[in-house]
Amino acid sequence: MISEPELEDDGRSDRPPGRSGAAADPGIPGQRGAAAGPGPGGGAPDRGQAPPVVVGDGRPPPTPRRTALTWGLWGALAASVVWGAGLTLYHAGGPGLGGYGPERDLCLDAPLTALSQVLGGPSMPQATSDETEAVDSAVCRSDLGPAPAGSPLDASDARGGVRALVDLRYVLHRQTDPAPEFDALPEPKSPGSALHLLRVPGLGTRAYLVTDSVGDLPPTLRVLDGRAEFTLSVRVYSSYRGHPAAPSSVRSRYVAADLVSDVLAPAMADDLRTVLKTVKSPQ
């Protein structure tokens, strides 16, 4: 039987001498025993050496982690600054308050020009104010009169002229909306009295004139403008000529309904319209 001739190593084989079996191919990744270039100094290969960096492959270089963190910190800082600015504007009467803010002397912003024409000029104004985190408030009380001759409210009275006590109040609600409670009527002072509510157009968000059927409650104009609430009441009374009665001994005069609607209410609305513009203006 003729056998295949054995191949003899003629020195041209690629296998290194003294080793049997298949040689490891350095081009096959992951194969153990793959050939590697000499390490630093010509020694053994450095298996911890980083792979070569490919330059110009069209991909952007990765963003360093420190740079990403820096941008994140700047973003957080910017958001904090914006939030702080918004909080400052809120407390300064900015967005949400309609431009209204604290009022330290309401009498300076309430000349009461229209009421003075029918009741006489103001005297002895008294202003108070208070500021809290939730509510800012201010009050101006003044005495008007005596009513000039020829005024519809100057009734012929043997004991003297006609004067009026004016009470103006301003309340700014910083944290709550006063609109749900604004429409509620106050309680009548007398069991037999009835309160009448009249809508006054063109004044603030909405406005009402409240009158009493028996005169226990003076004519009162209530105005709501956003979160700012204004109340103006005018109590007309008689006094000895040249000697106004003290508030504790005021004899209130009942003003006829037609004089309230035709004379007193328009003057009150004009004065409150001026007060709203002045208080809302930047200080």
C-alpha positions in Angstrom: 0.0 0.0 0.0 1.5 3.3 -1.1 1.3 6.0 1.6 1.3 9.7 1.2 4.8 11.1 1.4 5.5 13.0 4.6 6.1 16.7 4.2 9.5 17.5 5.5 10.5 20.9 7.0 12.7 22.4 4.4 13.3 25.6 6.5 10.7 27.6 4.6 7.9 27.0 7.1 6.4 30.0 8.9 6.2 28.2 12.2 8.9 29.1 14.6 11.3 26.3 15.2 10.9 24.1 18.2 7.0 24.6 18.5 4.3 22.3 17.2 0.8 23.0 16.4 -0.8 26.0 14.8 0.8 29.3 15.4 -1.0 32.1 17.0 -2.2 34.7 14.5 -1.4 38.2 15.8 -4.1 39.6 13.6 -6.9 37.7 15.4 -8.2 39.8 18.4 -8.7 38.0 21.7 -6.5 35.0 20.9 -4.2 34.2 23.7 -0.5 34.3 23.0 -0.8 36.8 20.3 2.3 38.6 19.4 2.8 42.1 20.7 5.4 44.7 20.2 8.1 45.1 22.8 7.2 47.3 25.8 9.1 50.3 27.0 12.9 49.7 27.0 12.6 46.7 24.8 11.2 44.5 27.6 8.0 42.5 27.8 4.9 44.0 26.2 3.0 46.5 28.4 -0.6 45.1 28.6 -1.9 48.2 30.4 -0.9 50.6 27.6 -3.8 52.7 26.2 -4.8 52.0 22.6 -3.7 54.4 20.0 -5.9 57.5 19.4 -7.5 57.8 16.1 -7.2 61.3 14.7 -9.5 62.8 12.1 -12.2 60.1 12.0 -15.0 62.8 11.7 -16.3 62.3 15.3 -16.3 65.2 17.8 -14.0 64.7 20.8 -15.8 63.7 24.0 -16.8 66.5 26.4 -14.7 66.3 29.6 -16.7 65.5 32.7 -15.4 68.6 34.5 -16.7 70.8 31.7 -20.2 69.2 31.9 -20.3 69.7 35.6 -19.3 73.3 35.2 -22.1 74.0 32.8 -24.5 72.3 35.2 -23.4 74.5 38.1 -23.8 77.7 35.9 -27.3 76.6 35.0 -28.3 76.1 38.6 -26.8 79.4 39.5 -28.7 81.2 36.7 -32.0 79.5 37.8 -31.4 80.7 41.4 -30.8 84.3 40.2 -34.0 84.3 38.2 -36.0 82.9 41.1 -34.5 85.5 43.4 -35.3 88.3 41.0 -38.9 87.1 40.7 -39.3 87.0 44.5 -37.9 90.5 44.7 -40.4 91.8 42.1 -43.2 90.1 44.0 -42.4 91.8 47.3 -41.8 95.1 45.5 -45.3 95.1 44.0 -44.4 93.6 40.6 -46.1 90.8 38.7 -49.1 89.3 40.6 -49.8 92.6 42.6 -50.7 94.8 39.6 -48.0 97.3 40.5 -49.4 98.1 43.9 -47.1 98.2 46.9 -46.8 99.6 50.5 -48.5 103.0 51.2 -47.0 104.8 54.1 -49.0 108.1 53.9 -52.3 107.6 52.1 -53.4 111.1 52.8 -50.7 112.5 50.5 -52.2 110.4 47.7 -55.8 111.3 48.4 -56.4 115.0 47.8 -60.2 114.4 47.7 -60.7 117.2 45.1 -64.1 116.2 44.0 -65.5 115.8 47.5 -64.1 119.1 48.5 -66.1 120.9 45.8 -69.4 119.8 47.4 -68.3 119.4 51.1 -65.5 121.9 51.5 -61.7 121.5 51.8 -60.0 118.8 54.0 -58.6 119.5 57.4 -56.9 117.6 60.2 -55.9 114.6 58.0 -54.6 111.6 60.0 -52.7 108.8 58.2 -51.7 105.4 59.6 -50.1 102.3 57.9 -49.0 98.8 58.6 -46.9 96.3 56.6 -46.8 92.6 57.1 -45.7 89.6 55.1 -49.3 88.8 54.0 -51.1 92.2 54.0 -50.2 95.8 53.6 -52.7 98.4 54.9 -53.1 102.1 55.1 -55.8 104.5 56.4 -56.5 108.2 55.9 -59.1 110.0 58.0 -60.0 113.6 57.2 -62.6 116.2 58.1 -64.2 118.1 55.2 -66.2 121.3 55.3 -68.0 123.3 55.9 -69.8 122.8 52.6 -69.6 125.9 50.4 -72.6 128.0 49.8 -74.7 126.8 46.9 -73.6 123.2 47.3 -76.4 120.7 47.1 -75.3 119.3 50.4 -75.3 122.7 52.2 -78.7 122.6 53.9 -80.1 125.6 55.6 -79.5 124.9 59.3 -79.9 127.5 62.0 -77.3 125.7 64.2 -74.5 125.7 61.6 -73.0 124.3 58.4 -72.6 120.8 57.0 -69.4 118.9 57.3 -68.2 115.3 56.6 -65.9 112.7 58.1 -64.1 110.8 55.4 -62.6 107.4 56.0 -60.3 106.0 53.3 -58.8 102.5 53.6 -56.3 100.6 51.4 -55.5 96.9 51.8 -53.1 95.0 49.6 -53.5 91.2 49.9 -50.1 89.7 49.1 -50.8 86.0 49.7 -54.6 85.5 49.2 -57.1 86.5 46.6 -59.8 88.8 48.2 -62.2 88.5 45.2 -64.3 85.6 46.7 -65.1 87.6 49.8 -65.4 91.0 48.2 -68.9 90.6 47.0 -70.2 89.8 50.5 -72.3 92.6 52.0 -71.6 93.8 55.5 -74.2 93.2 58.2 -76.8 95.9 58.8 -76.3 97.7 62.1 -80.1 97.9 62.8 -82.6 95.0 62.6 -85.0 97.1 60.5 -82.4 98.5 58.1 -81.6 97.2 54.7 -78.4 97.6 52.7 -78.4 98.3 49.0 -75.7 97.4 46.6 -75.1 99.4 43.4 -72.5 98.4 40.8 -70.2 101.3 39.7 -68.7 100.7 36.3 -65.3 101.8 35.1 -63.6 101.7 38.5 -61.0 99.0 39.2 -61.8 95.4 38.6 -65.2 96.0 40.1 -66.7 98.5 42.4 -69.9 98.7 44.6 -71.7 101.6 46.3 -73.2 100.4 49.6 -76.0 102.5 51.1 -78.3 102.0 54.1 -82.0 102.5 54.0 -82.2 104.3 57.4 -78.8 106.0 57.3 -77.0 104.0 60.0 -74.2 103.1 57.6 -72.7 106.1 55.7 -72.4 105.8 51.9 -69.5 103.6 51.2 -67.7 102.9 47.9 -65.8 99.6 47.8 -63.3 99.0 45.0 -61.4 95.9 44.1 -58.5 96.2 41.7 -56.6 92.9 41.4 -55.4 92.2 45.0 -55.8 95.8 46.1 -58.9 96.8 48.0 -60.1 100.3 48.6 -62.9 101.5 50.8 -64.2 105.1 51.0 -67.0 106.2 53.3 -68.4 109.7 53.8 -70.4 110.5 56.9 -72.1 113.9 56.6 -72.9 115.7 59.9 -74.0 119.1 61.2 -71.9 121.3 63.4 -71.9 124.8 64.9 -70.6 127.3 62.4 -66.9 127.7 62.9 -66.8 125.0 65.6 -66.8 121.5 64.2 -68.1 118.8 66.5 -65.7 116.2 67.8 -66.0 112.8 66.2 -67.4 111.4 69.4 -70.3 113.8 69.4 -71.1 113.9 65.6 -74.7 114.2 64.8 -75.0 112.3 61.5 -77.3 113.7 58.9 -79.2 111.4 56.7 -78.4 112.3 53.1 -81.3 111.8 50.7 -80.9 108.9 48.3 -81.1 111.2 45.2 -78.2 113.4 46.6 -76.1 110.3 47.2 -76.6 108.9 43.7 -76.4 112.3 41.9 -73.9 114.2 43.9 -72.0 112.3 46.6 -71.4 109.0 44.7 -69.9 110.6 41.5 -67.5 112.7 43.7 -66.5 109.6 45.7 -65.8 107.7 42.4 -63.7 110.5 40.9 -61.6 110.8 44.1 -61.1 107.0 44.3 -60.1 106.8 40.6 -57.4 109.4 41.3 -56.2 107.4 44.4 -55.9 104.2 42.5 -53.7 105.8 39.8 -51.5 107.5 42.4 -51.0 104.5 44.7 -50.4 102.2 41.7 -47.7 104.6 40.2 -44.1 103.8 40.9 -42.7 105.5 43.9 
